[in-house]
Amino acid sequence: MIDFLKSLMPDQRIVISAHVRPDGDAIGSSLGLMRSLRLAGLDATAVLADNKEGPAFYSWLADFDELKRPDEIAESDKIDVFILLDTPLLKRLSAALPLFERAETTVLIDHHPPIDEFTDIRLIDQKAGACAQI
């Protein structure tokens, strides 16, 4: 996984999403990863799988206003990498599933037990209490 992250280039488009009905781990993991990738000079966007505005309860988090809905990503936009966080079920991507399907490379980072292998790269740590810890 580290080698993969090091191989990412500034001209690549990275989309990040967690599961529908996002909780604090899903929102925090998405925003934290987006911020980290941007600080590394990469083009990263976090989207909400529900295709709704983010839960106002989490609006105090840094970069909360940067969260996008999947319908805000143009159909013509190339997606090089899609990183799915905090869910072992592809169906929990909901409205973000078409973005996942367009990606050249797919990655799963999760702390839940794996159910299916549906990504190219996986980082699973079941000992972690939350995806954000990974």
Stockholm file with secondary structure:
# STOCKHOLM 1.0

chainA/1-134         MIDFLKSLMPDQRIVISAHVRPDGDAIGSSLGLMRSLRLAGLDATAVLADNKEGPAFYSWLADFDELKRPDEIAESDKIDVFILLDTPLLKRLSAALPLFERAETTVLIDHHPPIDEFTDIRLIDQKAGACAQI
#=GR chainA/1-134 SS CHHHHHHCCTTSEEEEECCSSCCHHHHHHHHHHHHHHHHTTCEEEEECTTSSCCCGGGTTSTTGGGCBCGGGSCTTSCCSEEEEESCSCGGGGGGGHHHHHHCSEEEEEESSCCCCCCSSEEEECTTSSSGGGC
#=GC SS_cons         CHHHHHHCCTTSEEEEECCSSCCHHHHHHHHHHHHHHHHTTCEEEEECTTSSCCCGGGTTSTTGGGCBCGGGSCTTSCCSEEEEESCSCGGGGGGGHHHHHHCSEEEEEESSCCCCCCSSEEEECTTSSSGGGC
//
